[in-house]
Amino acid sequence: MVAAAVPVIAVLRDDSETGGQGGLVVLATSREQAAALAGAAGTRLSVTIVGD
């Protein structure tokens, strides 16, 4: 696990006008967690968002 229990700032959804796919998830993380996420670029990442 790279990051857990971090606030989700935004989730970009599919754009119906351009047909562009979503897939960008913006998280509020520490510098260390951000570096770990950036280092995982070559692997497949899974994201689970759970409401409060």
Biopython code that builds the backbone (N, CA, C, O; Angstrom):
import numpy as np
from Bio.PDB.StructureBuilder import StructureBuilder

atoms = [
    (1, "MET", "N", (0.846, -1.159, 0.000)),
    (1, "MET", "CA", (0.000, 0.000, 0.000)),
    (1, "MET", "C", (0.899, 1.231, 0.000)),
    (1, "MET", "O", (1.863, 1.303, 0.762)),
    (2, "VAL", "N", (0.584, 2.183, -0.844)),
    (2, "VAL", "CA", (1.405, 3.388, -0.973)),
    (2, "VAL", "C", (0.835, 4.540, -0.158)),
    (2, "VAL", "O", (1.586, 5.258, 0.501)),
    (3, "ALA", "N", (-0.470, 4.724, -0.193)),
    (3, "ALA", "CA", (-1.098, 5.808, 0.568)),
    (3, "ALA", "C", (-2.447, 5.324, 1.072)),
    (3, "ALA", "O", (-3.166, 4.610, 0.373)),
    (4, "ALA", "N", (-2.779, 5.719, 2.287)),
    (4, "ALA", "CA", (-4.066, 5.340, 2.866)),
    (4, "ALA", "C", (-4.543, 6.458, 3.760)),
    (4, "ALA", "O", (-3.743, 7.205, 4.323)),
    (5, "ALA", "N", (-5.852, 6.569, 3.888)),
    (5, "ALA", "CA", (-6.477, 7.546, 4.765)),
    (5, "ALA", "C", (-6.039, 8.968, 4.440)),
    (5, "ALA", "O", (-5.746, 9.756, 5.340)),
    (6, "VAL", "N", (-5.994, 9.296, 3.139)),
    (6, "VAL", "CA", (-5.653, 10.650, 2.717)),
    (6, "VAL", "C", (-6.879, 11.291, 2.066)),
    (6, "VAL", "O", (-7.659, 10.603, 1.409)),
    (7, "PRO", "N", (-7.054, 12.601, 2.243)),
    (7, "PRO", "CA", (-8.205, 13.280, 1.629)),
    (7, "PRO", "C", (-8.113, 13.281, 0.097)),
    (7, "PRO", "O", (-7.043, 13.495, -0.472)),
    (8, "VAL", "N", (-9.244, 13.040, -0.551)),
    (8, "VAL", "CA", (-9.342, 13.130, -2.005)),
    (8, "VAL", "C", (-9.805, 14.548, -2.333)),
    (8, "VAL", "O", (-10.873, 14.975, -1.892)),
    (9, "ILE", "N", (-9.004, 15.271, -3.102)),
    (9, "ILE", "CA", (-9.321, 16.642, -3.462)),
    (9, "ILE", "C", (-10.218, 16.698, -4.688)),
    (9, "ILE", "O", (-11.154, 17.496, -4.730)),
    (10, "ALA", "N", (-9.950, 15.867, -5.681)),
    (10, "ALA", "CA", (-10.743, 15.873, -6.914)),
    (10, "ALA", "C", (-10.588, 14.542, -7.634)),
    (10, "ALA", "O", (-9.559, 13.875, -7.525)),
    (11, "VAL", "N", (-11.630, 14.167, -8.372)),
    (11, "VAL", "CA", (-11.596, 13.016, -9.264)),
    (11, "VAL", "C", (-12.140, 13.494, -10.596)),
    (11, "VAL", "O", (-13.307, 13.874, -10.695)),
    (12, "LEU", "N", (-11.294, 13.478, -11.627)),
    (12, "LEU", "CA", (-11.745, 13.918, -12.940)),
    (12, "LEU", "C", (-12.502, 12.786, -13.600)),
    (12, "LEU", "O", (-12.038, 11.646, -13.627)),
    (13, "ARG", "N", (-13.639, 13.099, -14.118)),
    (13, "ARG", "CA", (-14.498, 12.092, -14.756)),
    (13, "ARG", "C", (-14.384, 12.204, -16.268)),
    (13, "ARG", "O", (-13.793, 13.151, -16.786)),
    (14, "ASP", "N", (-14.952, 11.234, -16.974)),
    (14, "ASP", "CA", (-14.970, 11.275, -18.430)),
    (14, "ASP", "C", (-15.620, 12.571, -18.892)),
    (14, "ASP", "O", (-16.601, 13.028, -18.307)),
    (15, "ASP", "N", (-15.061, 13.160, -19.951)),
    (15, "ASP", "CA", (-15.588, 14.395, -20.516)),
    (15, "ASP", "C", (-16.504, 14.041, -21.674)),
    (15, "ASP", "O", (-16.038, 13.563, -22.708)),
    (16, "SER", "N", (-17.797, 14.271, -21.514)),
    (16, "SER", "CA", (-18.764, 13.896, -22.548)),
    (16, "SER", "C", (-18.594, 14.720, -23.818)),
    (16, "SER", "O", (-19.000, 14.273, -24.891)),
    (17, "GLU", "N", (-18.009, 15.906, -23.729)),
    (17, "GLU", "CA", (-17.820, 16.752, -24.912)),
    (17, "GLU", "C", (-16.634, 16.298, -25.755)),
    (17, "GLU", "O", (-16.729, 16.257, -26.981)),
    (18, "THR", "N", (-15.527, 15.959, -25.115)),
    (18, "THR", "CA", (-14.317, 15.585, -25.853)),
    (18, "THR", "C", (-14.120, 14.082, -25.947)),
    (18, "THR", "O", (-13.338, 13.611, -26.773)),
    (19, "GLY", "N", (-14.818, 13.327, -25.114)),
    (19, "GLY", "CA", (-14.629, 11.886, -25.083)),
    (19, "GLY", "C", (-13.415, 11.468, -24.286)),
    (19, "GLY", "O", (-13.086, 10.283, -24.221)),
    (20, "GLY", "N", (-12.735, 12.451, -23.667)),
    (20, "GLY", "CA", (-11.553, 12.149, -22.856)),
    (20, "GLY", "C", (-11.927, 11.318, -21.646)),
    (20, "GLY", "O", (-12.991, 11.501, -21.055)),
    (21, "GLN", "N", (-11.041, 10.403, -21.284)),
    (21, "GLN", "CA", (-11.297, 9.541, -20.144)),
    (21, "GLN", "C", (-10.852, 10.202, -18.857)),
    (21, "GLN", "O", (-9.938, 11.026, -18.849)),
    (22, "GLY", "N", (-11.506, 9.834, -17.775)),
    (22, "GLY", "CA", (-11.088, 10.281, -16.456)),
    (22, "GLY", "C", (-9.833, 9.524, -16.059)),
    (22, "GLY", "O", (-9.156, 8.956, -16.916)),
    (23, "GLY", "N", (-9.522, 9.510, -14.808)),
    (23, "GLY", "CA", (-8.380, 8.746, -14.365)),
    (23, "GLY", "C", (-7.402, 9.546, -13.530)),
    (23, "GLY", "O", (-6.452, 8.983, -12.988)),
    (24, "LEU", "N", (-7.613, 10.838, -13.417)),
    (24, "LEU", "CA", (-6.752, 11.642, -12.567)),
    (24, "LEU", "C", (-7.432, 11.787, -11.217)),
    (24, "LEU", "O", (-8.556, 12.279, -11.128)),
    (25, "VAL", "N", (-6.751, 11.360, -10.180)),
    (25, "VAL", "CA", (-7.249, 11.480, -8.819)),
    (25, "VAL", "C", (-6.270, 12.362, -8.066)),
    (25, "VAL", "O", (-5.078, 12.061, -8.011)),
    (26, "VAL", "N", (-6.762, 13.450, -7.485)),
    (26, "VAL", "CA", (-5.905, 14.384, -6.761)),
    (26, "VAL", "C", (-6.045, 14.110, -5.270)),
    (26, "VAL", "O", (-7.146, 14.162, -4.721)),
    (27, "LEU", "N", (-4.920, 13.817, -4.619)),
    (27, "LEU", "CA", (-4.903, 13.488, -3.200)),
    (27, "LEU", "C", (-4.115, 14.529, -2.422)),
    (27, "LEU", "O", (-3.185, 15.138, -2.950)),
    (28, "ALA", "N", (-4.489, 14.727, -1.177)),
    (28, "ALA", "CA", (-3.702, 15.557, -0.267)),
    (28, "ALA", "C", (-2.832, 14.608, 0.538)),
    (28, "ALA", "O", (-3.305, 13.974, 1.481)),
    (29, "THR", "N", (-1.553, 14.507, 0.166)),
    (29, "THR", "CA", (-0.653, 13.565, 0.817)),
    (29, "THR", "C", (0.572, 14.290, 1.355)),
    (29, "THR", "O", (0.799, 15.469, 1.081)),
    (30, "SER", "N", (1.341, 13.556, 2.116)),
    (30, "SER", "CA", (2.619, 14.085, 2.576)),
    (30, "SER", "C", (3.618, 14.022, 1.413)),
    (30, "SER", "O", (3.367, 13.363, 0.404)),
    (31, "ARG", "N", (4.728, 14.701, 1.563)),
    (31, "ARG", "CA", (5.777, 14.674, 0.542)),
    (31, "ARG", "C", (6.272, 13.235, 0.317)),
    (31, "ARG", "O", (6.538, 12.835, -0.816)),
    (32, "GLU", "N", (6.390, 12.471, 1.395)),
    (32, "GLU", "CA", (6.872, 11.097, 1.287)),
    (32, "GLU", "C", (5.893, 10.219, 0.518)),
    (32, "GLU", "O", (6.299, 9.419, -0.325)),
    (33, "GLN", "N", (4.582, 10.372, 0.814)),
    (33, "GLN", "CA", (3.582, 9.587, 0.095)),
    (33, "GLN", "C", (3.536, 9.985, -1.376)),
    (33, "GLN", "O", (3.387, 9.125, -2.244)),
    (34, "ALA", "N", (3.661, 11.278, -1.667)),
    (34, "ALA", "CA", (3.660, 11.738, -3.053)),
    (34, "ALA", "C", (4.846, 11.147, -3.817)),
    (34, "ALA", "O", (4.700, 10.736, -4.968)),
    (35, "ALA", "N", (6.009, 11.105, -3.186)),
    (35, "ALA", "CA", (7.198, 10.516, -3.817)),
    (35, "ALA", "C", (6.994, 9.030, -4.072)),
    (35, "ALA", "O", (7.392, 8.525, -5.122)),
    (36, "ALA", "N", (6.382, 8.327, -3.133)),
    (36, "ALA", "CA", (6.117, 6.894, -3.308)),
    (36, "ALA", "C", (5.137, 6.668, -4.453)),
    (36, "ALA", "O", (5.314, 5.740, -5.242)),
    (37, "LEU", "N", (4.107, 7.501, -4.553)),
    (37, "LEU", "CA", (3.151, 7.380, -5.656)),
    (37, "LEU", "C", (3.826, 7.659, -6.992)),
    (37, "LEU", "O", (3.580, 6.953, -7.970)),
    (38, "ALA", "N", (4.671, 8.675, -7.042)),
    (38, "ALA", "CA", (5.382, 9.000, -8.277)),
    (38, "ALA", "C", (6.314, 7.865, -8.676)),
    (38, "ALA", "O", (6.483, 7.587, -9.864)),
    (39, "GLY", "N", (6.917, 7.212, -7.697)),
    (39, "GLY", "CA", (7.816, 6.099, -7.971)),
    (39, "GLY", "C", (7.099, 4.852, -8.445)),
    (39, "GLY", "O", (7.734, 3.956, -9.001)),
    (40, "ALA", "N", (5.798, 4.770, -8.241)),
    (40, "ALA", "CA", (5.010, 3.607, -8.656)),
    (40, "ALA", "C", (4.458, 3.772, -10.066)),
    (40, "ALA", "O", (3.546, 3.045, -10.460)),
    (41, "ALA", "N", (4.998, 4.713, -10.827)),
    (41, "ALA", "CA", (4.461, 5.043, -12.154)),
    (41, "ALA", "C", (4.485, 3.868, -13.127)),
    (41, "ALA", "O", (3.621, 3.787, -14.000)),
    (42, "GLY", "N", (5.438, 2.964, -13.005)),
    (42, "GLY", "CA", (5.535, 1.860, -13.944)),
    (42, "GLY", "C", (4.634, 0.693, -13.615)),
    (42, "GLY", "O", (4.594, -0.287, -14.358)),
    (43, "THR", "N", (3.908, 0.782, -12.513)),
    (43, "THR", "CA", (3.046, -0.322, -12.107)),
    (43, "THR", "C", (1.589, 0.086, -12.207)),
    (43, "THR", "O", (1.265, 1.266, -12.334)),
    (44, "ARG", "N", (0.736, -0.886, -12.150)),
    (44, "ARG", "CA", (-0.700, -0.620, -12.186)),
    (44, "ARG", "C", (-1.157, -0.220, -10.794)),
    (44, "ARG", "O", (-0.935, -0.953, -9.830)),
    (45, "LEU", "N", (-1.791, 0.934, -10.683)),
    (45, "LEU", "CA", (-2.281, 1.413, -9.398)),
    (45, "LEU", "C", (-3.787, 1.196, -9.304)),
    (45, "LEU", "O", (-4.509, 1.405, -10.279)),
    (46, "SER", "N", (-4.248, 0.788, -8.166)),
    (46, "SER", "CA", (-5.681, 0.651, -7.901)),
    (46, "SER", "C", (-6.058, 1.676, -6.843)),
    (46, "SER", "O", (-5.307, 1.920, -5.898)),
    (47, "VAL", "N", (-7.230, 2.270, -7.016)),
    (47, "VAL", "CA", (-7.697, 3.293, -6.088)),
    (47, "VAL", "C", (-9.077, 2.885, -5.580)),
    (47, "VAL", "O", (-9.955, 2.512, -6.358)),
    (48, "THR", "N", (-9.248, 2.959, -4.288)),
    (48, "THR", "CA", (-10.550, 2.745, -3.667)),
    (48, "THR", "C", (-10.889, 3.989, -2.874)),
    (48, "THR", "O", (-10.138, 4.391, -1.985)),
    (49, "ILE", "N", (-12.024, 4.602, -3.196)),
    (49, "ILE", "CA", (-12.459, 5.802, -2.479)),
    (49, "ILE", "C", (-13.658, 5.427, -1.633)),
    (49, "ILE", "O", (-14.658, 4.915, -2.136)),
    (50, "VAL", "N", (-13.545, 5.688, -0.345)),
    (50, "VAL", "CA", (-14.596, 5.328, 0.605)),
    (50, "VAL", "C", (-15.114, 6.618, 1.229)),
    (50, "VAL", "O", (-14.325, 7.435, 1.704)),
    (51, "GLY", "N", (-16.427, 6.809, 1.231)),
    (51, "GLY", "CA", (-17.026, 7.998, 1.831)),
    (51, "GLY", "C", (-16.938, 7.952, 3.346)),
    (51, "GLY", "O", (-16.739, 6.898, 3.949)),
    (52, "ASP", "N", (-17.090, 9.117, 3.937)),
    (52, "ASP", "CA", (-17.043, 9.214, 5.408)),
    (52, "ASP", "C", (-18.226, 8.546, 6.034)),
    (52, "ASP", "O", (-18.351, 8.531, 7.258)),
]
sb = StructureBuilder()
sb.init_structure("model")
sb.init_model(0)
sb.init_chain("A")
sb.init_seg("    ")
for serial, (resi, resn, name, xyz) in enumerate(atoms, 1):
    if name == "N":
        sb.init_residue(resn, " ", resi, " ")
    sb.init_atom(name, np.array(xyz, "f"), 0.0, 1.0, " ", f" {name:<3s}", serial, name[0])
structure = sb.get_structure()
